[in-house]
Amino acid sequence: MWFVLAVTYLEIAEITALLRLGIRFSTPDIWYILRVKCRTFFASIDRSNSVA
């Protein structure tokens, strides 16, 4: 359980950092990475909820 929370926190921190970069530079690459990150992030939340 704590492992899932730690990973979730790291994912949120990474997504936030990418968002800041995206706002600053606004390159399509960063927005694409963000979309992929968000998808995998929400997929992992779904997985952890179904396991719990």
N, C-alpha and C positions, 0 to 999 in steps of 0.2 A: 504493500500500500504506500509506504513512504517513498519507495523507488518511483512509483507512478507519479506521485506528487512532485518529486524532485525533477523528473524528466519533463513534466508538464510545465513547471516553473521555468526550466531552461528553454523550452520551446517558446514560451510566451516572451521571455527576454530576447531571444533571437529574432522572433517576429517583430518585436518592438524596435529592435536595432535596425532591421531591414526596412521597416516603415520609415524610420528617420532618414535612412539613406535614400529611400525612394522619394521622399519629399524633397530632400536636398538636391539630388541629381536627376530624379525623374527619368531614369532610363528604362526602356521596356524590359531589359534583362532582370532588373531588380523586381519589377512588378510580377514578372513570370515566376521568379523564385518564390516570392511572397505567396502567390496563388498555390503553388505546389506545397509549400510549407503549411499553409492553412489547411489544405486538403488532408495532408498526412497527419496533421495535428488533430483535426476533428475525427479522423478515422481512428486514431489511437485512443481518443476519448471514448468513442463508441465501443471499441474493443474492451477497454478497461471496465466500462459500465456493464457490458454483457458478462464479463467474467465475474465481477463483484456480485 
